[in-house]
Amino acid sequence: MTDERICERAAEIIMSGGTPRSVALQFPAWFVNNHDGIVRLWEIINRRTWRFKDE
C-alpha cells in the first residue's frame, strides 16, 4: 500500500469515528511519522483536544 493510500485510509478511519489510536494500531510504522496530522484531523472533526494533550 502506498503512503498516499495509507493517508487516505487513515483519514477515512478518523472521519468514520475512529481515533488516532485506531490509526496507530492499523498503521503503526506510518503513524510514527504522521501522528501530528492525524491528531490534528481528529481534533478538528471532534472540536476538542486529543486526550494526551490534556496532561
Secondary structure as the mmCIF struct_conf table of DSSP 4:
data_model
#
loop_
_struct_conf.conf_type_id
_struct_conf.id
_struct_conf.beg_label_comp_id
_struct_conf.beg_label_asym_id
_struct_conf.beg_label_seq_id
_struct_conf.end_label_comp_id
_struct_conf.end_label_asym_id
_struct_conf.end_label_seq_id
HELX_RH_AL_P HELX_RH_AL_P1 ASP A 3 MET A 15
TURN_TY1_P TURN_TY1_P1 SER A 16 GLY A 17
HELX_RH_AL_P HELX_RH_AL_P2 PRO A 20 GLN A 26
BEND BEND1 PHE A 27 PHE A 27
HELX_RH_AL_P HELX_RH_AL_P3 PRO A 28 ASN A 46
TURN_TY1_P TURN_TY1_P2 ARG A 47 ARG A 47
BEND BEND2 ARG A 48 ARG A 48
HELX_RH_3T_P HELX_RH_3T_P1 ARG A 51 LYS A 53
#
